[in-house]
Amino acid sequence: MSEKRDVIRYERIGRQDGGHRVIYSNAVPVADPVPEHIRRRREFKVVSPQIERNRKRARNMTPLYLVGLMLCIGFIALLAHKHIQLNSEIVQVKHDIMTKEAEYQKLKTANDEEYARIMGAVDLEAIKRTAMDELGMHYPDNSQIIEFENDDSDYVRQFQDIPTQASSDR
């Protein structure tokens, strides 16, 4: 009852990976990590002495270089910390401004409502009636009106007695 399974193998030659043979099956041999033609190319490559010196200099890190590098890293870390701190302060100030603006709007609305209530409660006709009927006030005659010339503003303050010879032309 046991069946014998045949292993099917496919081979392709001339692929883009350098012409290596690729075998699809359940038993693939381990490939060489560096192909022979690349290994040969590396062996024969000649490097100039200037390039060798530059490579050697790049690999060496002197203590002075390390101290300078650490100072630069510390300075950058300090700048990053200060930047984050300033951004945090800006966010806090913006939040405070928004809170104050909301409080201002509430107070302004309450003030406008109170002003409208007070102005609605004031009846100018009732005040006029009370002044004329109960207190005996009346509109002035033309002989009681005195006009002054004031070039400074529309507002007049009395600091001394009114002159008797003022013009009464109206």
C-alpha positions as CSV (number, residue, x, y, z in Angstrom):
1,M,0.0,0.0,0.0
2,S,2.9,2.3,0.2
3,E,3.5,4.3,-2.9
4,K,6.9,5.3,-4.0
5,R,7.2,9.0,-4.7
6,D,9.4,10.3,-7.4
7,V,11.3,13.5,-6.8
8,I,10.9,15.9,-9.6
9,R,13.9,18.1,-10.4
10,Y,13.9,21.2,-12.6
11,E,17.1,22.8,-13.7
12,R,17.6,26.3,-15.2
13,I,20.8,27.6,-16.4
14,G,21.7,31.2,-17.5
15,R,19.6,33.2,-15.0
16,Q,20.4,36.7,-13.8
17,D,22.1,35.5,-10.7
18,G,25.3,34.8,-12.5
19,G,24.4,31.6,-14.4
20,H,24.2,29.3,-11.4
21,R,22.2,26.3,-11.6
22,V,18.9,26.4,-9.6
23,I,17.3,23.2,-8.7
24,Y,13.7,23.0,-7.4
25,S,13.2,20.0,-5.3
26,N,13.1,18.9,-1.7
27,A,16.9,18.3,-1.6
28,V,18.7,21.5,-2.7
29,P,22.5,21.6,-2.3
30,V,23.8,24.5,-0.2
31,A,24.9,27.3,-2.5
32,D,28.3,29.0,-2.2
33,P,27.6,32.5,-0.6
34,V,30.3,34.2,-2.8
35,P,30.4,33.0,-6.4
36,E,33.8,32.0,-7.8
37,H,33.9,34.8,-10.5
38,I,33.3,37.5,-7.8
39,R,35.9,36.0,-5.5
40,R,38.4,36.1,-8.3
41,R,37.6,39.7,-9.0
42,R,38.2,40.7,-5.4
43,E,41.6,39.0,-5.3
44,F,43.0,40.9,-8.2
45,K,41.8,44.3,-7.3
46,V,44.7,46.7,-6.5
47,V,44.0,49.6,-4.1
48,S,46.0,52.8,-4.2
49,P,48.0,53.8,-1.1
50,Q,46.0,57.0,-0.8
51,I,42.8,55.1,-0.5
52,E,44.4,52.7,2.0
53,R,45.5,55.7,4.2
54,N,42.1,57.2,4.0
55,R,40.4,54.0,5.0
56,K,42.9,53.5,7.9
57,R,42.3,57.1,9.1
58,A,38.5,56.6,8.9
59,R,38.8,53.5,11.1
60,N,40.9,55.2,13.8
61,M,39.1,57.2,16.4
62,T,41.4,59.2,18.6
63,P,40.3,60.2,22.2
64,L,40.1,63.8,21.1
65,Y,37.8,62.9,18.3
66,L,35.6,60.9,20.7
67,V,35.5,63.8,23.2
68,G,34.5,66.2,20.4
69,L,31.9,63.8,19.2
70,M,30.5,63.4,22.7
71,L,30.3,67.2,23.1
72,C,28.5,67.5,19.8
73,I,26.0,64.8,20.9
74,G,25.5,66.5,24.3
75,F,25.0,69.9,22.7
76,I,22.4,68.4,20.2
77,A,20.6,66.6,23.1
78,L,20.6,69.9,25.1
79,L,19.1,71.8,22.1
80,A,16.5,69.0,21.6
81,H,15.5,69.2,25.3
82,K,15.2,73.0,25.1
83,H,13.2,72.8,21.9
84,I,10.8,70.4,23.5
85,Q,10.5,72.5,26.7
86,L,9.8,75.7,24.6
87,N,7.2,73.8,22.6
88,S,5.6,72.7,25.8
89,E,5.5,76.3,27.1
90,I,3.9,77.5,23.9
91,V,1.2,74.8,24.1
92,Q,0.5,75.8,27.7
93,V,0.3,79.5,26.8
94,K,-2.0,78.8,24.0
95,H,-4.2,76.8,26.3
96,D,-4.2,79.7,28.8
97,I,-5.1,82.1,26.1
98,M,-8.0,79.9,25.0
99,T,-9.2,79.6,28.6
100,K,-9.0,83.4,29.1
101,E,-10.8,84.1,25.8
102,A,-13.6,81.7,26.8
103,E,-13.9,83.4,30.2
104,Y,-13.9,86.8,28.5
105,Q,-16.7,85.8,26.2
106,K,-18.8,84.5,29.1
107,L,-18.2,87.8,31.0
108,K,-19.0,89.9,27.9
109,T,-22.2,88.0,27.3
110,A,-23.2,88.4,31.0
111,N,-22.4,92.1,30.8
112,D,-24.4,92.6,27.6
113,E,-27.4,90.8,29.1
114,E,-27.2,92.9,32.3
115,Y,-26.9,96.1,30.3
116,A,-29.9,95.1,28.2
117,R,-31.9,94.3,31.3
118,I,-31.0,97.7,32.9
119,M,-31.7,99.6,29.7
120,G,-35.0,97.8,29.4
121,A,-35.9,98.7,33.0
122,V,-35.3,102.4,32.4
123,D,-38.4,104.1,31.2
124,L,-37.4,107.6,29.9
125,E,-41.0,108.8,29.7
126,A,-41.6,107.8,33.4
127,I,-38.5,109.8,34.4
128,K,-39.6,112.8,32.4
129,R,-43.1,112.7,33.9
130,T,-41.7,112.4,37.4
131,A,-39.3,115.3,36.9
132,M,-42.0,117.6,35.4
133,D,-45.0,116.7,37.5
134,E,-43.5,115.8,40.9
135,L,-40.3,117.8,41.0
136,G,-41.6,120.9,39.1
137,M,-38.9,120.8,36.4
138,H,-39.6,122.3,32.9
139,Y,-37.8,123.0,29.7
140,P,-35.7,126.2,29.6
141,D,-36.8,129.3,27.9
142,N,-34.6,131.0,25.3
143,S,-33.6,133.6,27.9
144,Q,-32.1,130.9,30.0
145,I,-29.9,129.4,27.3
146,I,-26.3,130.7,27.1
147,E,-24.0,129.7,24.3
148,F,-20.2,129.6,24.5
149,E,-17.6,129.2,21.9
150,N,-15.2,126.3,22.6
151,D,-12.7,125.3,20.0
152,D,-11.1,122.5,22.1
153,S,-13.8,119.9,22.1
154,D,-17.5,119.3,22.4
155,Y,-17.2,118.9,26.2
156,V,-17.5,122.0,28.5
157,R,-16.4,122.1,32.2
158,Q,-17.3,125.0,34.4
159,F,-14.4,126.2,36.5
160,Q,-15.7,129.7,37.2
161,D,-18.9,131.8,37.2
162,I,-20.7,132.2,33.9
163,P,-20.2,135.7,32.4
164,T,-23.3,137.9,32.4
165,Q,-22.6,139.4,29.0
166,A,-22.7,136.1,27.0
167,S,-24.6,136.0,23.8
168,S,-28.1,134.6,23.9
169,D,-28.7,134.3,20.2
170,R,-30.1,131.1,19.1
